[in-house]
């Protein structure tokens, strides 16, 4: 029903954010790009793109974008199978694999996956860094093929499996406690670091210890700068155990509260598609998580819960 060249053009526009960028990527004219999209919108009976900067898919466009991505995956898999899986004789361009994942995972347990992709050389990684409570939204929109998320409920057309859980500890520079003219046992009186408005990790910890006040907050929407700020004593933050183990060992950071941590279960969601490429990536993710994350705690299913992220 839908023309493959037209679907590929839709994907190219969404990748580049413009009709001109898609024309460059596809080695065709801008007018040819416009003609293909007009024909695809006529065939679907709906507007597929918002003519914004960057150009974004509409709700109907998201559905066809997901179809375009799936066709691309299946095409790459079929070409590899016909050529015996060879990376040197494969005539298709490397598959662009889009993944929604939180910054803390990228800086810790996910790094072996990036190493495997580097060795494999058949995949181009397209990371969408997002709070883990919000990554599944990108999956539902068709913007990504897979997501590391806190949601146990599979998005439509996807499978879900537990990866394990990340352990976070409230930590700070020794100077923050030493120099503070407050009760150092009360984190709500100390300056607090927060990644952005979506970051609920620190507040999850404050709820856990039943703190009754809002601390003064510094916002640092960068994983590296967030850790640097903690090291410099700007404030305390809830940080991944795997990221701060060396800092805790050498005294650069100390446990603000060694009796309480925050544990975040993570899940792997991917398209429910018979794909050797997606299976291979899933295997790498599963293996990396097995070596770095703790077993996912058994959780009740509450009627309504404030989930945590960071």
C-alpha positions as CSV (number, residue, x, y, z in Angstrom):
1,X,0.0,0.0,0.0
2,X,2.8,2.4,0.8
3,X,5.7,3.2,-1.4
4,X,9.1,2.3,0.2
5,X,10.9,5.2,-1.3
6,X,8.3,7.6,0.1
7,X,8.5,6.0,3.5
8,X,12.3,6.3,3.4
9,X,11.9,9.9,2.5
10,X,9.7,10.4,5.5
11,X,12.3,8.9,7.8
12,X,15.1,11.0,6.2
13,X,13.1,14.2,6.9
14,X,12.5,13.2,10.5
15,X,16.2,12.3,10.9
16,X,17.5,15.5,9.4
17,X,14.7,17.8,10.6
18,X,14.2,19.4,7.2
19,X,13.2,18.7,3.6
20,X,16.6,20.1,2.4
21,X,18.5,17.8,4.8
22,X,16.6,14.8,3.5
23,X,17.3,15.7,-0.1
24,X,21.1,15.8,0.7
25,X,20.9,12.5,2.5
26,X,19.0,10.8,-0.3
27,X,20.9,12.5,-3.1
28,X,17.8,13.8,-4.7
29,X,16.3,17.3,-5.2
30,X,14.2,19.1,-2.7
31,X,11.3,19.1,-5.1
32,X,11.5,15.3,-5.4
33,X,11.4,15.1,-1.6
34,X,8.3,17.3,-1.5
35,X,6.7,15.2,-4.3
36,X,7.2,12.0,-2.4
37,X,5.8,13.3,0.8
38,X,2.8,14.8,-1.0
39,X,2.2,11.4,-2.6
40,X,2.5,9.6,0.7
41,X,0.1,12.0,2.4
42,X,-2.4,11.5,-0.4
43,X,-2.1,7.7,-0.1
44,X,-2.5,7.8,3.7
45,X,-5.2,10.5,3.6
46,X,-3.6,12.5,6.4
47,X,-1.0,15.1,7.1
48,X,2.2,13.4,8.1
49,X,4.5,16.2,9.0
50,X,4.4,19.5,10.9
51,X,6.2,22.1,8.9
52,X,8.1,23.4,11.9
53,X,11.8,23.8,12.5
54,X,12.8,21.1,12.9
55,X,10.1,19.3,10.9
56,X,8.3,16.8,13.2
57,X,5.9,13.9,12.4
58,X,2.2,14.3,13.2
59,X,0.5,11.5,15.1
60,X,-0.3,9.8,11.8
61,X,3.2,10.5,10.7
62,X,4.6,8.7,13.7
63,X,2.7,5.5,12.7
64,X,4.2,5.6,9.2
65,X,7.7,6.6,10.6
66,X,7.6,3.4,12.7
67,X,6.7,1.4,9.6
68,X,9.6,3.0,7.7
69,X,12.0,2.1,10.5
70,X,10.8,-1.5,10.6
71,X,11.2,-1.9,6.9
72,X,14.7,-0.6,7.2
73,X,15.6,-3.1,9.9
74,X,14.1,-6.0,7.9
75,X,15.9,-4.9,4.7
76,X,19.3,-4.8,6.5
77,X,18.6,-8.2,8.1
78,X,17.6,-9.7,4.7
79,X,20.6,-8.4,2.9
80,X,22.9,-9.7,5.6
81,X,21.3,-13.1,5.5
82,X,21.6,-13.3,1.7
83,X,25.3,-12.4,1.9
84,X,26.0,-14.8,4.8
85,X,26.1,-12.1,7.5
86,X,29.3,-10.5,6.1
87,X,30.0,-7.0,7.1
88,X,32.4,-6.4,4.3
89,X,30.2,-7.5,1.4
90,X,27.0,-6.0,2.8
91,X,25.8,-3.4,0.2
92,X,23.3,-1.8,2.5
93,X,24.3,1.2,4.6
94,X,24.7,0.5,8.3
95,X,21.4,0.4,10.2
96,X,20.7,3.5,12.2
97,X,19.6,2.1,15.6
98,X,17.6,4.7,17.6
99,X,17.5,4.1,21.4
100,X,15.9,6.1,24.2
101,X,18.0,5.8,27.4
102,X,18.7,7.8,30.5
103,X,22.1,9.5,31.0
104,X,23.0,7.6,34.1
105,X,22.8,4.3,32.2
106,X,24.9,5.7,29.3
107,X,27.7,6.7,31.7
108,X,27.7,3.4,33.6
109,X,26.5,-0.1,32.7
110,X,25.6,0.6,29.0
111,X,29.2,1.3,27.9
112,X,30.0,-2.4,27.0
113,X,27.0,-2.2,24.6
114,X,28.6,0.8,22.8
115,X,31.9,-1.2,22.7
116,X,30.1,-4.2,21.0
117,X,28.5,-1.8,18.5
118,X,31.9,-0.4,17.7
119,X,33.3,-3.9,17.1
120,X,30.3,-5.0,15.0
121,X,30.5,-2.0,12.6
122,X,27.0,-2.7,11.1
123,X,25.1,-0.3,13.3
124,X,25.0,3.4,13.7
125,X,23.9,4.4,17.2
126,X,21.3,7.2,17.6
127,X,20.9,7.8,21.3
128,X,18.0,9.9,22.6
129,X,18.9,10.8,26.2
130,X,15.8,11.1,28.3
131,X,14.7,10.5,31.9
132,X,14.0,6.8,32.2
133,X,10.4,7.5,33.2
134,X,9.8,9.2,29.8
135,X,11.8,7.0,27.4
136,X,8.8,4.8,26.6
137,X,6.9,7.8,25.2
138,X,9.5,8.0,22.5
139,X,9.0,4.3,21.8
140,X,5.2,4.9,21.5
141,X,5.8,7.8,19.1
142,X,7.9,5.6,16.8
143,X,10.9,7.9,17.4
144,X,13.1,5.0,18.6
145,X,13.3,1.2,18.1
146,X,14.0,0.4,21.8
147,X,14.1,2.0,25.2
148,X,15.6,1.5,28.6
149,X,12.6,2.5,30.8
150,X,11.1,2.1,34.3
151,X,7.8,1.0,32.7
152,X,6.8,-2.7,33.1
153,X,4.0,-2.3,30.6
154,X,5.0,-2.9,27.0
155,X,4.3,-0.2,24.5
156,X,2.0,-1.2,21.6
157,X,3.9,-3.5,19.3
158,X,6.8,-4.0,21.7
159,X,8.1,-6.6,24.1
160,X,9.4,-5.9,27.6
161,X,11.8,-7.7,29.9
162,X,13.5,-6.8,33.2
163,X,17.1,-5.8,33.0
164,X,17.8,-5.4,36.7
165,X,18.0,-2.3,39.0
166,X,20.3,0.6,39.4
167,X,21.3,1.5,43.0
168,X,21.7,5.3,43.8
169,X,23.2,6.7,46.9
170,X,22.9,10.2,48.3
171,X,26.4,11.6,48.3
172,X,28.3,14.8,48.6
173,X,31.8,16.3,49.0
174,X,33.1,16.1,52.6
175,X,33.3,19.9,52.6
176,X,29.5,20.3,52.2
177,X,28.9,18.6,55.6
178,X,32.0,20.0,57.3
179,X,31.4,23.6,56.3
180,X,27.6,23.6,56.7
181,X,26.2,25.5,59.7
182,X,23.2,23.1,59.9
183,X,22.5,19.7,61.2
184,X,24.3,17.5,58.7
185,X,21.9,14.7,59.4
186,X,19.1,16.7,57.7
187,X,19.7,16.7,53.9
188,X,16.7,19.0,53.4
189,X,18.6,21.8,55.0
190,X,21.6,21.3,52.6
191,X,21.9,22.6,49.0
192,X,20.6,19.9,46.7
193,X,21.6,19.1,43.1
194,X,18.9,18.3,40.5
195,X,19.4,17.3,36.9
196,X,16.2,19.0,35.6
197,X,12.5,19.3,36.4
198,X,11.9,15.7,35.4
199,X,14.6,14.4,37.8
200,X,12.8,12.9,40.8
201,X,15.6,10.9,42.3
202,X,16.5,13.4,45.1
203,X,12.9,13.9,46.0
204,X,12.3,10.1,46.1
205,X,15.1,9.9,48.7
206,X,13.6,12.8,50.6
207,X,10.2,11.1,50.6
208,X,11.9,7.9,51.8
209,X,13.4,9.6,54.9
210,X,10.2,11.6,55.4
211,X,11.8,15.0,55.0
212,X,9.3,17.8,55.6
213,X,10.9,20.7,53.7
214,X,12.2,21.5,50.3
215,X,16.0,22.1,50.2
216,X,17.7,24.9,48.2
217,X,18.2,23.4,44.7
218,X,20.9,23.8,42.0
219,X,19.9,22.7,38.5
220,X,22.6,21.0,36.3
221,X,21.2,19.3,33.2
222,X,24.4,17.5,32.4
223,X,25.5,14.1,33.7
224,X,29.2,15.0,33.8
225,X,28.6,18.5,35.4
226,X,26.2,17.1,37.9
227,X,29.0,14.7,39.2
228,X,31.5,17.6,39.1
229,X,29.3,19.8,41.1
230,X,28.9,17.1,43.7
231,X,32.7,16.7,43.9
232,X,33.1,20.5,44.3
233,X,30.7,20.7,47.2
234,X,28.0,22.7,45.4
235,X,25.4,20.4,46.8
236,X,24.4,16.8,47.5
237,X,22.8,14.5,44.9
238,X,21.6,10.9,44.5
239,X,24.2,9.3,42.3
240,X,24.6,5.9,40.6
241,X,26.6,3.5,42.7
242,X,28.6,2.4,39.6
243,X,29.6,6.0,38.9
244,X,30.8,7.1,42.3
245,X,32.5,3.9,43.6
246,X,36.0,5.3,43.1
247,X,35.1,8.7,44.5
248,X,33.7,7.1,47.7
249,X,36.8,4.9,48.0
250,X,39.3,7.8,47.7
251,X,37.2,10.2,49.8
252,X,36.3,12.7,47.1
253,X,32.7,12.0,47.9
254,X,31.1,10.6,51.1
255,X,27.8,8.9,51.8
256,X,25.4,11.6,53.0
257,X,23.2,8.8,54.4
258,X,24.7,5.3,54.3
259,X,21.5,3.7,55.6
260,X,19.2,4.7,52.7
261,X,19.5,4.4,48.9
262,X,17.2,4.6,46.0
263,X,16.8,1.5,43.8
264,X,15.4,2.0,40.2
265,X,14.2,-1.1,38.3
266,X,15.0,-0.9,34.6
267,X,13.2,-2.6,31.7
268,X,14.2,-3.2,28.1
269,X,11.5,-2.5,25.6
270,X,12.0,-3.1,21.8
271,X,9.9,-3.6,18.8
272,X,8.2,-7.0,18.6
273,X,9.9,-7.7,15.2
274,X,11.6,-10.8,14.0
275,X,15.0,-9.2,13.5
276,X,18.5,-10.6,13.9
277,X,19.8,-7.1,14.4
278,X,17.4,-6.3,17.2
279,X,18.1,-9.7,18.7
280,X,21.8,-9.1,18.6
281,X,21.5,-5.7,20.3
282,X,19.1,-7.1,22.9
283,X,21.7,-9.8,23.7
284,X,24.4,-7.2,24.3
285,X,22.1,-5.1,26.5
286,X,21.0,-8.1,28.5
287,X,24.6,-9.2,29.0
288,X,25.8,-5.7,30.1
289,X,22.9,-5.3,32.5
290,X,23.5,-8.8,34.0
291,X,27.1,-7.9,34.9
292,X,26.3,-4.4,36.3
293,X,22.8,-4.2,37.7
294,X,21.3,-5.9,40.7
295,X,18.3,-8.2,40.5
296,X,15.1,-6.3,40.0
297,X,13.2,-6.1,43.3
298,X,9.8,-7.6,43.5
299,X,7.3,-4.7,43.3
300,X,3.7,-4.6,44.2
301,X,1.3,-3.1,41.7
302,X,-0.1,0.0,43.4
303,X,-3.1,1.9,42.1
304,X,-1.0,5.1,41.7
305,X,2.7,5.6,42.4
306,X,5.1,8.5,41.9
307,X,7.8,6.9,39.8
308,X,11.4,8.1,40.0
309,X,13.9,9.0,37.4
310,X,17.2,10.9,36.8
